[in-house]
């Protein structure tokens, strides 16, 4: 996996350099949905990532947000799972929290994960069984053992108008039981921050595989835990995720289980 990890890291850095260079420029913005944006930077970064990853060898499929986003069946073989710009809305508004996310997976199992936040120049990497790292230094989840002592993060779905009641009720349950809730607008960054101990837990619904495939490995290799709201083992193809340092996981699941859609699609 070493060469796969190095290839993913180089691709993430190259895409991040493109995003950083375009950050202060006027953006060409199109809409996939009412509040689901695409910019010229998404496309340019993805083209660079795809070109570099194809050099890793044949026989590896691609699942990428802007050009390979259709998946009717779960992948069976090796696949690159790519989000060239997680946090497009932030990028478009000049809010400097966004990332490049690249995972190498076999089926639903992530074996390599890279998340690069270019404005902070933070490169998060993980390899299955090899730990998680931030700019070459090992990272681990926090030691918070109680929800009331924890800082959490969450995100809101693009189809918020159809989900607002459940989302706000879940938010109310956790917001009133922890020290605070942050919303960065980039799930890969949220999970990377959990992996290095900046937050203690995270939850969100309706994420796509490219949002979590890389960062979930950061969390698990840093000692954390990920499940669906009902406690089912998490894969990036489930409709929800709750992630934590492991110590507060049961408390979070206890508050979120009523909202689970896992197994009900």
C-alpha positions in Angstrom: 0.0 0.0 0.0 3.0 2.3 0.3 3.1 3.3 -3.3 -0.7 3.7 -3.5 -0.5 6.0 -0.5 2.3 8.1 -2.0 0.4 8.4 -5.3 -2.7 9.5 -3.5 -0.7 12.0 -1.5 1.0 13.5 -4.5 -2.4 13.8 -6.3 -4.0 15.5 -3.3 -1.2 18.0 -3.0 -1.3 18.8 -6.7 -5.1 19.3 -6.6 -4.7 21.4 -3.5 -2.2 23.7 -5.2 -4.8 24.3 -8.0 -7.5 25.1 -5.5 -5.2 27.5 -3.6 -4.2 29.2 -6.8 -7.9 29.7 -7.8 -9.2 30.6 -4.4 -9.0 34.4 -4.7 -10.1 34.5 -8.4 -13.7 35.0 -9.7 -15.5 31.7 -10.0 -17.6 30.1 -12.7 -20.4 28.6 -10.6 -23.0 26.1 -11.8 -25.7 24.3 -9.8 -26.3 20.6 -9.5 -29.2 21.5 -7.1 -30.6 24.5 -5.5 -27.7 24.8 -3.0 -25.3 22.1 -4.5 -22.6 24.0 -6.3 -19.9 23.2 -8.8 -17.0 25.6 -9.7 -14.3 25.5 -12.3 -12.0 24.6 -9.5 -13.8 21.3 -8.8 -13.4 20.3 -12.4 -9.7 21.4 -12.7 -8.8 19.6 -9.5 -10.6 16.4 -10.5 -8.9 16.3 -13.9 -5.5 16.6 -12.2 -6.3 13.9 -9.7 -7.6 11.5 -12.3 -4.6 11.9 -14.5 -2.2 11.3 -11.7 -4.1 8.3 -10.3 -4.3 6.6 -13.7 -0.5 6.3 -13.5 -0.9 4.0 -10.5 -1.9 1.2 -12.8 -4.7 -0.4 -14.7 -7.5 -2.3 -13.1 -8.5 0.3 -10.6 -11.9 1.8 -11.0 -13.0 5.4 -10.3 -15.8 6.9 -8.3 -15.4 10.7 -8.4 -18.0 13.4 -7.6 -17.9 15.4 -10.7 -17.3 12.8 -13.5 -18.0 9.3 -12.1 -20.8 10.0 -9.6 -23.3 7.4 -10.7 -23.2 4.1 -8.7 -26.1 1.8 -9.0 -24.3 -1.1 -7.3 -21.6 -1.3 -4.7 -18.1 -1.6 -6.1 -16.6 -5.1 -5.9 -13.0 -4.6 -6.9 -10.3 -1.9 -6.3 -11.6 1.7 -6.8 -10.4 5.2 -6.3 -13.0 7.3 -4.5 -12.4 11.0 -5.1 -13.8 14.3 -4.0 -11.6 17.0 -5.7 -13.2 19.8 -3.6 -15.1 18.9 -0.4 -16.6 22.1 0.7 -17.4 23.7 -2.7 -19.8 26.2 -1.1 -17.1 27.4 1.3 -14.6 27.7 -1.6 -17.1 29.7 -3.7 -17.7 32.2 -0.8 -14.1 32.6 0.2 -14.5 30.6 3.4 -11.2 28.8 3.8 -12.3 25.4 5.0 -12.3 22.8 2.2 -10.2 19.8 1.2 -9.2 17.3 -1.4 -10.3 13.7 -0.5 -8.9 10.6 -2.1 -9.4 7.0 -0.9 -8.2 3.7 -2.3 -10.8 1.0 -1.5 -11.5 -2.6 -2.3 -15.3 -3.0 -2.4 -16.5 -0.9 0.6 -13.3 -1.3 2.6 -11.0 1.8 2.5 -7.3 0.8 2.5 -5.7 4.2 1.9 -7.1 7.6 2.8 -5.8 11.1 2.1 -7.4 14.4 3.0 -5.5 17.6 2.1 -6.7 21.0 3.4 -4.7 23.4 1.2 -5.4 26.7 2.9 -4.0 25.3 6.2 -1.4 23.1 4.3 -2.5 20.1 6.4 -2.1 16.6 4.8 -3.9 13.9 6.7 -3.0 10.3 5.6 -4.0 6.8 6.8 -3.2 3.3 5.6 -5.2 0.3 6.8 -3.3 -1.2 9.8 -0.7 1.5 9.6 -2.1 4.4 11.7 -3.1 7.9 10.8 -0.8 10.9 10.3 -0.9 14.7 9.9 2.0 16.2 8.0 4.1 13.2 8.9 3.2 13.1 12.6 1.0 10.3 14.1 -2.4 11.4 15.3 -5.0 9.9 17.6 -8.5 10.7 18.7 -9.2 12.6 21.9 -9.6 11.2 25.4 -13.0 12.8 26.2 -15.1 10.2 28.0 -18.4 12.0 28.5 -20.7 13.7 26.0 -21.1 16.6 28.3 -17.4 17.3 28.1 -17.2 17.0 24.3 -17.0 19.2 21.3 -19.0 17.9 18.3 -19.3 18.7 14.6 -22.1 18.1 12.2 -23.3 19.1 8.7 -26.6 19.7 6.9 -27.9 17.9 3.8 -28.4 19.7 0.5 -32.0 18.6 0.6 -32.5 20.4 3.9 -36.0 21.4 3.0 -37.2 17.8 3.2 -35.1 16.9 6.2 -35.2 20.0 8.4 -37.4 18.6 11.1 -35.3 15.5 11.8 -32.0 17.4 11.4 -33.0 20.1 13.8 -34.4 17.7 16.4 -31.2 15.6 16.3 -29.2 18.8 16.6 -31.2 19.9 19.6 -30.7 16.6 21.4 -26.9 16.7 21.0 -26.4 20.5 21.3 -28.1 20.5 24.8 -25.9 17.6 26.0 -22.4 18.6 24.9 -20.0 21.6 25.2 -20.7 22.8 21.7 -21.4 21.9 18.0 -19.3 23.2 15.1 -20.3 23.1 11.4 -17.4 23.6 9.0 -19.3 22.6 5.8 -16.8 19.9 4.7 -17.4 16.4 6.1 -13.9 15.2 5.2 -12.4 18.1 7.2 -14.8 17.3 10.1 -13.7 13.7 10.2 -10.0 14.6 9.9 -10.4 17.0 12.8 -12.0 14.2 14.8 -9.1 11.9 14.0 -6.5 14.4 15.3 -8.5 15.2 18.5 -9.7 18.7 17.7 -13.3 17.4 18.1 -14.7 14.4 19.8 -17.7 13.4 17.7 -19.4 14.0 14.3 -22.8 13.1 12.7 -24.5 13.8 9.4 -27.0 12.3 7.0 -27.1 11.9 3.2 -23.4 12.0 2.6 -21.9 10.4 -0.5 -19.1 7.8 -0.6 -16.5 10.4 -1.8 -17.4 12.6 1.3 -16.2 9.9 3.8 -14.3 7.1 2.1 -10.9 8.6 2.9 -11.6 10.4 6.2 -13.4 7.4 7.8 -10.0 5.6 7.6 -8.3 8.5 9.3 -10.8 8.1 12.2 -10.6 4.4 12.6 -6.8 4.3 12.3 -6.6 7.1 14.9 -8.5 5.0 17.3 -12.0 6.2 16.7 -15.3 4.5 15.8 -17.9 4.9 13.0 -21.4 3.5 12.7 -24.8 4.3 11.3 -27.1 6.0 13.8 -28.5 2.6 14.8 -25.1 1.3 15.7 -24.7 -0.7 12.4 -21.1 -0.9 11.1 -20.5 2.0 8.8 -19.6 2.0 5.1 -19.6 5.0 2.9 -22.7 3.7 1.1 -25.0 4.1 4.2 -27.3 7.1 4.4 -25.9 8.4 7.7 -22.7 8.4 9.9 -21.9 8.9 13.5 -18.2 9.0 14.3 -16.5 9.5 17.6 -13.4 8.9 19.7 -15.1 5.7 20.7 -15.5 6.7 24.3 -18.7 8.8 23.7 -20.1 6.7 20.9 -22.8 4.9 22.9 -24.1 8.3 24.2 -24.2 9.7 20.7 -25.9 6.6 19.2 -28.4 6.8 22.1 -29.5 10.2 21.0 -29.5 9.5 17.2 -30.9 6.0 16.9 -34.5 7.3 16.5 -33.4 9.1 13.3 -31.7 6.1 11.6 -32.5 5.3 8.0 -30.0 2.5 7.7 -31.6 -0.6 6.2 -34.8 1.3 5.4 -33.9 2.5 1.9 
